[in-house]
Amino acid sequence: MDNIGPNLEILTHCLAETPREFMQEPRIGNRGAVYVAALVNDLLKLHGARAPAVALMRFQSMDIAADRNRLALTMIAAWLLAEPWFVAAGPTQQDLLKVLDEVVSELAAATPAHQFVADPDRREELARLALARLNYRPAGETPAQASDRLASISGAERRRLLTASRAAEERARAIREALIRKAAEESADKWSRE
């Protein structure tokens, strides 16, 4: 989060005002109204980029149960990334696709898509994560403040920190057990010599 972004209120207001068209059902198989791959392509054109068809494949699906929430949230994130500040900032196509794919997938795994419009904390979470993945922080915040606030507001960030904490705890447990085994072996060697 090296670069200074917009005021966070601009982005959360943008999300709160998400148009009805971006809240419709994503097209999955022969159901739904919005072709999400086309919407992503339009967003990339707005940013002066052009997506190869293979990059857009991720935004098509035939599995409602697995992909409905992710694609619905992709539509909301596309609305956010169409905000004039993001267009003026000029993120790369790769960075935009990373937000639309990775960030959205993380968030959609735990939270219903429409919560990112209806709930103020979820709006802030989506806005902060989008900024952070593009290496920006909200205006008026230091990098440390932005990181702390993101960690406190973001369910995805909390899950990532929890996973890292569990992994560190497991490594520490394995080291303790290895030290205990080594001490027991050394003790056994000492007794056998005497």
Secondary structure as a PSIPRED ss2 file (coil, helix, strand):
# PSIPRED VFORMAT (PSIPRED V4.0)

   1 M C   1.000  0.000  0.000
   2 D C   1.000  0.000  0.000
   3 N E   0.000  0.000  1.000
   4 I E   0.000  0.000  1.000
   5 G C   1.000  0.000  0.000
   6 P C   1.000  0.000  0.000
   7 N C   1.000  0.000  0.000
   8 L H   0.000  1.000  0.000
   9 E H   0.000  1.000  0.000
  10 I H   0.000  1.000  0.000
  11 L H   0.000  1.000  0.000
  12 T H   0.000  1.000  0.000
  13 H H   0.000  1.000  0.000
  14 C H   0.000  1.000  0.000
  15 L H   0.000  1.000  0.000
  16 A H   0.000  1.000  0.000
  17 E C   1.000  0.000  0.000
  18 T C   1.000  0.000  0.000
  19 P C   1.000  0.000  0.000
  20 R H   0.000  1.000  0.000
  21 E H   0.000  1.000  0.000
  22 F H   0.000  1.000  0.000
  23 M H   0.000  1.000  0.000
  24 Q C   1.000  0.000  0.000
  25 E C   1.000  0.000  0.000
  26 P E   0.000  0.000  1.000
  27 R C   1.000  0.000  0.000
  28 I E   0.000  0.000  1.000
  29 G C   1.000  0.000  0.000
  30 N C   1.000  0.000  0.000
  31 R E   0.000  0.000  1.000
  32 G C   1.000  0.000  0.000
  33 A C   1.000  0.000  0.000
  34 V E   0.000  0.000  1.000
  35 Y C   1.000  0.000  0.000
  36 V H   0.000  1.000  0.000
  37 A H   0.000  1.000  0.000
  38 A H   0.000  1.000  0.000
  39 L H   0.000  1.000  0.000
  40 V H   0.000  1.000  0.000
  41 N H   0.000  1.000  0.000
  42 D H   0.000  1.000  0.000
  43 L H   0.000  1.000  0.000
  44 L H   0.000  1.000  0.000
  45 K H   0.000  1.000  0.000
  46 L H   0.000  1.000  0.000
  47 H C   1.000  0.000  0.000
  48 G C   1.000  0.000  0.000
  49 A C   1.000  0.000  0.000
  50 R C   1.000  0.000  0.000
  51 A C   1.000  0.000  0.000
  52 P C   1.000  0.000  0.000
  53 A H   0.000  1.000  0.000
  54 V H   0.000  1.000  0.000
  55 A H   0.000  1.000  0.000
  56 L H   0.000  1.000  0.000
  57 M H   0.000  1.000  0.000
  58 R H   0.000  1.000  0.000
  59 F H   0.000  1.000  0.000
  60 Q C   1.000  0.000  0.000
  61 S C   1.000  0.000  0.000
  62 M C   1.000  0.000  0.000
  63 D C   1.000  0.000  0.000
  64 I H   0.000  1.000  0.000
  65 A H   0.000  1.000  0.000
  66 A H   0.000  1.000  0.000
  67 D H   0.000  1.000  0.000
  68 R H   0.000  1.000  0.000
  69 N H   0.000  1.000  0.000
  70 R H   0.000  1.000  0.000
  71 L H   0.000  1.000  0.000
  72 A H   0.000  1.000  0.000
  73 L H   0.000  1.000  0.000
  74 T H   0.000  1.000  0.000
  75 M H   0.000  1.000  0.000
  76 I H   0.000  1.000  0.000
  77 A H   0.000  1.000  0.000
  78 A H   0.000  1.000  0.000
  79 W H   0.000  1.000  0.000
  80 L H   0.000  1.000  0.000
  81 L H   0.000  1.000  0.000
  82 A C   1.000  0.000  0.000
  83 E C   1.000  0.000  0.000
  84 P H   0.000  1.000  0.000
  85 W H   0.000  1.000  0.000
  86 F H   0.000  1.000  0.000
  87 V H   0.000  1.000  0.000
  88 A H   0.000  1.000  0.000
  89 A H   0.000  1.000  0.000
  90 G C   1.000  0.000  0.000
  91 P C   1.000  0.000  0.000
  92 T C   1.000  0.000  0.000
  93 Q H   0.000  1.000  0.000
  94 Q H   0.000  1.000  0.000
  95 D H   0.000  1.000  0.000
  96 L H   0.000  1.000  0.000
  97 L H   0.000  1.000  0.000
  98 K H   0.000  1.000  0.000
  99 V H   0.000  1.000  0.000
 100 L H   0.000  1.000  0.000
 101 D H   0.000  1.000  0.000
 102 E H   0.000  1.000  0.000
 103 V H   0.000  1.000  0.000
 104 V H   0.000  1.000  0.000
 105 S H   0.000  1.000  0.000
 106 E H   0.000  1.000  0.000
 107 L H   0.000  1.000  0.000
 108 A H   0.000  1.000  0.000
 109 A C   1.000  0.000  0.000
 110 A C   1.000  0.000  0.000
 111 T C   1.000  0.000  0.000
 112 P C   1.000  0.000  0.000
 113 A C   1.000  0.000  0.000
 114 H C   1.000  0.000  0.000
 115 Q H   0.000  1.000  0.000
 116 F H   0.000  1.000  0.000
 117 V H   0.000  1.000  0.000
 118 A H   0.000  1.000  0.000
 119 D C   1.000  0.000  0.000
 120 P H   0.000  1.000  0.000
 121 D H   0.000  1.000  0.000
 122 R H   0.000  1.000  0.000
 123 R H   0.000  1.000  0.000
 124 E H   0.000  1.000  0.000
 125 E H   0.000  1.000  0.000
 126 L H   0.000  1.000  0.000
 127 A H   0.000  1.000  0.000
 128 R H   0.000  1.000  0.000
 129 L H   0.000  1.000  0.000
 130 A H   0.000  1.000  0.000
 131 L H   0.000  1.000  0.000
 132 A H   0.000  1.000  0.000
 133 R H   0.000  1.000  0.000
 134 L C   1.000  0.000  0.000
 135 N C   1.000  0.000  0.000
 136 Y E   0.000  0.000  1.000
 137 R E   0.000  0.000  1.000
 138 P C   1.000  0.000  0.000
 139 A C   1.000  0.000  0.000
 140 G C   1.000  0.000  0.000
 141 E C   1.000  0.000  0.000
 142 T C   1.000  0.000  0.000
 143 P H   0.000  1.000  0.000
 144 A H   0.000  1.000  0.000
 145 Q H   0.000  1.000  0.000
 146 A H   0.000  1.000  0.000
 147 S H   0.000  1.000  0.000
 148 D H   0.000  1.000  0.000
 149 R H   0.000  1.000  0.000
 150 L H   0.000  1.000  0.000
 151 A H   0.000  1.000  0.000
 152 S H   0.000  1.000  0.000
 153 I H   0.000  1.000  0.000
 154 S C   1.000  0.000  0.000
 155 G H   0.000  1.000  0.000
 156 A H   0.000  1.000  0.000
 157 E H   0.000  1.000  0.000
 158 R H   0.000  1.000  0.000
 159 R H   0.000  1.000  0.000
 160 R H   0.000  1.000  0.000
 161 L H   0.000  1.000  0.000
 162 L H   0.000  1.000  0.000
 163 T H   0.000  1.000  0.000
 164 A H   0.000  1.000  0.000
 165 S H   0.000  1.000  0.000
 166 R H   0.000  1.000  0.000
 167 A H   0.000  1.000  0.000
 168 A H   0.000  1.000  0.000
 169 E H   0.000  1.000  0.000
 170 E H   0.000  1.000  0.000
 171 R H   0.000  1.000  0.000
 172 A H   0.000  1.000  0.000
 173 R H   0.000  1.000  0.000
 174 A H   0.000  1.000  0.000
 175 I H   0.000  1.000  0.000
 176 R H   0.000  1.000  0.000
 177 E H   0.000  1.000  0.000
 178 A H   0.000  1.000  0.000
 179 L H   0.000  1.000  0.000
 180 I H   0.000  1.000  0.000
 181 R H   0.000  1.000  0.000
 182 K H   0.000  1.000  0.000
 183 A H   0.000  1.000  0.000
 184 A H   0.000  1.000  0.000
 185 E H   0.000  1.000  0.000
 186 E H   0.000  1.000  0.000
 187 S H   0.000  1.000  0.000
 188 A H   0.000  1.000  0.000
 189 D H   0.000  1.000  0.000
 190 K H   0.000  1.000  0.000
 191 W H   0.000  1.000  0.000
 192 S H   0.000  1.000  0.000
 193 R H   0.000  1.000  0.000
 194 E C   1.000  0.000  0.000
